[in-house]
Every structure is written in structure tokens, then in C-alpha cells.
Amino acid sequence: MAVYEHPLHERARLLLRMESVFAQVQRIHEGDLRQALRPYNELLDFCSRPELRLDLILELERLGQSLSIWSQSPEVDERPLQAWQFRINQQLKLLREHREAFGELLRHQEIIQLARGRMGVAGGLADCDLPLLAFWSQQAPERAKILLGGWEKGLELLQQSVDLILALLRDSCAWSLVDAQEGRYGSALDPRRPPSLIRLEIADDMDCYPKISGGIHRFHIQWLQWLDQGAGRAIESTITFRLGLSAL
């Protein structure tokens, strides 16, 4: 199945963006410092937000409060709910005790700072422009791997927090099978309890993709056909897909 996601508030959008960059880090070939420079510079941009740690704490507290309300319902299975509450409380404890700014190690890495000013230049990370990168490209891969391991460890708490919040939002999704007449589907949302996340699932052999828009009041989906040349074309037939709305 092909999966698409859309955030319905800015905090969820920030989390999805950070997750995307962390995924790029995971795909870095072992010891490939050149490949690592762009995603780590992007992560450093996220870490430069002074409110980042507070945003994570507030979001985890919000989720914990929602789970506490759910636990009062006799229809709820308490075991998975308690497991989520335990994980949230543990992560909140770690975040509250963490006084150092995220990405502090990255800020003091000369190679990251040098590459930062070259990202917008075509071929700007060439060895001729960055002798320090040329130095690292000629070191044993094991040495660069140790360096990158330190960078990754320095962001471990941030990644764990992002992963936990998104995992809970996804796990809370209520799913339904819907038809998009003439390739379009929209629905109103309850502004008192708006979802944070929309998820779509469609057969991966369907040669189309969604354009999603929305806020706390309603959302709209238009399915587009991918074309080899030019912009996607709006689909005018009925498309059946699974729609998931997070309950948190």
C-alpha cells in the first residue's frame, strides 16, 4: 500500500519534517561524511528553534491528558493505554531533565559550519572548495563512522521524542474506506477535537497521488494522475482509498 500523510496543525508538520530528515540520516552509507552534511545541517536548523524542547514537552503533555480522559471510558482497553502513558511519562522525564540545547555538538563541528555556507551553491561541497572535507574523504571509513556516531547520539533524545509522538498519532487513527467521486473528497471536522494527522492508504499500483489541504474545520483531497511530462492531471473517475484520522 502507498501511504500519504498530511498534518492539520503546525506542530504536527514540524514533527513530520524532522522525521523526514532523521530518515535521511538513517540512509547514510556508513562513514559517508559528505552525504551526511545536508541532513545534519537541516537538523541543526530545527535545533536552533529556542522553543523546540518546550514544544515537545507540551505536545507530550497534551497527548498524556487525552489518554487520561480516554482511560475513564469503560469501553477502552486499559493495557495499551497504560503502556502509552508509561512511555509518555518516561520521555517527559528525560526532556525535563535535559538542560542542554539540542544539537549542541553539531554547533561546534567546523565541517558542518563550513558546509553550511556552501549548500546553496551547485557543486559547493567539492573537495576543492572544502579542504577539510577532502581530508575526511581520505580517512579510513571507520574514523568517519565514529564521528557520525557521535553526531547521531547527540540527537538521540530529539529523535526518540519525535518518533514517540508520531507513533501515538498514527496508532490513534480511526480508519474508513471512502470513495472520492470524480477524484475529490472532503469532509468537515469537529473543531473542538480536531485531528492532528490525516493518513491515506491506496493500492501502490494506482498511478496517482493526492493533493491534500485542510485545517481544524475541514479538509479536502484531490487525486492527481502522475504524468511523465508536465504537471499532474486531475482524475475525474472514482478513486477508492482508506482514510485515517488521528483521534489526538
C-alpha positions in Angstrom: 0.0 0.0 0.0 1.1 3.5 -0.8 0.8 5.8 2.3 0.3 9.6 2.4 0.1 11.9 5.4 -0.9 15.5 6.0 -0.6 17.5 9.2 -3.5 19.6 10.4 -1.5 21.9 12.6 2.0 23.4 12.5 3.4 21.3 15.4 2.5 18.1 13.6 4.0 19.5 10.4 7.3 20.2 12.3 7.4 16.7 13.6 6.9 15.2 10.2 9.6 17.3 8.7 12.0 16.3 11.4 11.1 12.7 11.0 11.8 13.0 7.2 15.3 14.4 7.9 16.1 11.7 10.5 15.1 9.1 7.9 17.7 10.6 5.6 20.3 10.2 8.3 19.4 6.5 8.6 20.0 6.0 4.9 23.6 7.5 5.0 26.1 5.0 3.9 28.4 4.1 6.8 31.2 6.7 7.1 30.0 8.8 4.2 30.5 12.3 5.7 29.7 14.2 2.5 26.3 12.6 2.3 25.6 13.4 6.0 26.3 17.2 5.8 23.0 18.3 4.3 20.6 16.4 6.7 22.7 17.3 9.7 22.7 20.9 8.7 18.9 20.7 8.4 18.6 19.1 11.8 20.8 21.9 13.2 18.2 24.4 11.8 15.5 22.6 13.7 17.6 22.6 16.9 18.1 26.4 16.5 14.4 26.9 17.4 14.5 28.1 21.0 11.0 26.7 21.7 11.7 23.2 20.3 12.1 21.4 23.7 9.1 23.2 25.1 7.0 22.3 22.1 7.9 18.6 22.5 7.0 18.7 26.2 3.7 20.5 25.6 2.7 18.0 22.9 3.5 15.0 25.1 1.6 16.6 27.9 -1.4 17.1 25.6 -1.3 13.5 24.5 -1.0 12.3 28.1 -4.0 14.4 29.1 -6.0 13.0 26.2 -5.1 9.4 27.2 -6.1 10.1 30.8 -9.6 11.2 29.6 -9.9 8.1 27.5 -8.9 5.9 30.4 -12.2 6.9 32.2 -14.2 5.2 29.5 -15.3 1.6 30.3 -15.0 0.7 26.6 -11.3 1.4 26.4 -8.7 -1.4 26.7 -6.5 -0.2 29.6 -3.4 -2.2 28.8 -2.2 -0.5 25.6 -3.4 2.8 27.1 -1.2 2.3 30.2 1.7 1.3 28.0 1.5 4.6 26.1 1.1 6.6 29.2 4.2 5.0 30.7 6.2 5.8 27.6 5.0 9.4 27.5 5.9 9.9 31.2 9.3 8.4 30.7 10.0 10.7 27.7 8.7 13.7 29.6 11.1 13.0 32.4 14.1 12.8 30.0 13.1 16.0 28.3 12.6 18.0 31.5 15.9 16.8 32.8 17.7 17.7 29.6 19.0 21.2 30.0 21.5 21.4 27.1 20.2 22.7 23.8 19.5 20.1 21.1 22.3 19.9 18.6 25.0 21.5 20.8 27.6 19.1 19.5 26.8 20.0 15.9 27.2 23.7 16.5 30.9 23.1 17.3 31.7 21.0 14.3 33.8 23.0 11.9 33.0 20.8 8.9 29.2 21.4 9.4 29.7 25.2 9.7 31.9 25.3 6.6 29.4 23.2 4.6 26.5 25.3 5.8 27.6 28.3 3.6 28.1 26.1 0.6 24.7 24.3 0.5 23.1 26.7 -2.0 25.9 26.5 -4.5 25.8 23.9 -7.2 28.8 21.6 -6.5 29.6 23.6 -3.4 30.7 20.6 -1.5 33.5 19.8 -3.9 36.9 19.0 -2.3 38.5 22.0 -4.0 36.2 24.3 -2.0 36.3 22.4 1.3 39.8 21.1 2.0 38.6 19.8 5.4 36.0 17.6 3.6 38.8 16.5 1.3 40.8 15.5 4.4 37.9 13.4 5.7 37.2 11.8 2.3 40.7 10.3 2.5 40.4 8.9 6.1 39.5 5.4 6.9 35.7 4.9 6.9 35.9 3.7 10.5 37.1 7.1 11.6 34.3 9.0 9.9 31.8 6.4 11.2 32.9 7.2 14.8 32.4 10.9 14.1 29.0 10.4 12.6 28.0 8.1 15.5 28.7 11.0 17.9 26.5 13.3 15.9 23.7 10.8 15.9 23.9 10.1 19.6 23.8 13.8 20.3 20.3 14.0 18.7 19.0 10.7 20.1 16.7 12.3 22.7 15.2 14.5 20.0 14.6 11.7 17.6 13.1 9.5 20.3 10.6 12.2 21.2 9.6 12.8 17.6 9.2 9.1 16.9 7.1 8.6 20.1 4.7 11.4 19.3 4.2 10.4 15.7 3.8 6.8 16.6 1.0 7.6 19.0 -0.8 9.9 16.5 -0.6 7.2 13.9 -1.8 4.5 16.3 -4.8 6.6 17.3 -6.1 6.8 13.7 -9.7 5.7 13.0 -9.9 4.1 9.5 -12.7 4.1 7.0 -13.0 3.1 3.3 -14.2 6.0 1.2 -14.8 6.9 -2.4 -13.6 10.1 -4.0 -16.2 10.9 -6.6 -14.5 12.5 -9.6 -11.3 12.2 -7.8 -12.3 14.6 -5.0 -13.2 14.0 -1.3 -13.8 16.4 1.5 -15.3 16.4 5.0 -15.9 18.7 7.9 -14.1 18.2 11.2 -15.1 18.8 14.8 -13.2 22.0 15.7 -13.5 21.1 19.4 -11.4 17.9 18.9 -9.6 18.3 15.6 -7.3 15.5 14.5 -3.6 16.2 14.2 -3.0 14.0 11.3 -4.7 12.7 8.1 -3.4 9.4 6.7 -4.3 7.9 3.3 -3.7 4.4 2.0 -4.2 3.4 -1.6 -3.1 0.4 -3.7 0.5 1.1 -4.8 -0.3 0.1 -8.4 -2.5 3.1 -8.7 -0.6 5.7 -10.8 -1.9 8.7 -8.8 -1.2 10.8 -5.8 -3.2 13.1 -3.5 -3.2 16.9 -3.1 -4.3 17.5 0.5 -5.3 20.7 2.2 -7.1 21.4 5.5 -7.2 22.9 8.9 -9.2 22.4 12.1 -12.6 22.9 10.4 -12.4 20.7 7.3 -10.1 19.0 4.8 -10.1 18.4 1.1 -8.4 15.8 -1.1 -7.9 15.9 -4.8 -6.3 12.9 -6.6 -4.0 13.6 -9.4 -2.6 11.3 -12.1 1.1 11.3 -12.4 2.3 12.2 -15.9 5.7 11.6 -17.4 5.8 15.2 -18.6 4.1 18.2 -17.2 2.0 18.7 -14.0 -0.3 16.0 -12.6 -3.7 15.9 -14.2 -6.9 15.9 -12.0 -8.6 12.5 -12.0 -12.2 12.6 -13.0 -13.2 9.0 -12.1 -14.0 7.5 -8.7 -11.0 6.6 -6.5 -11.4 4.2 -3.5 -8.9 4.6 -0.7 -8.6 4.2 3.1 -8.8 7.3 5.2 -7.4 7.6 8.7 -7.9 10.5 11.1 -5.9 10.6 14.3 -8.0 10.8 17.4 -5.5 13.0 19.1 
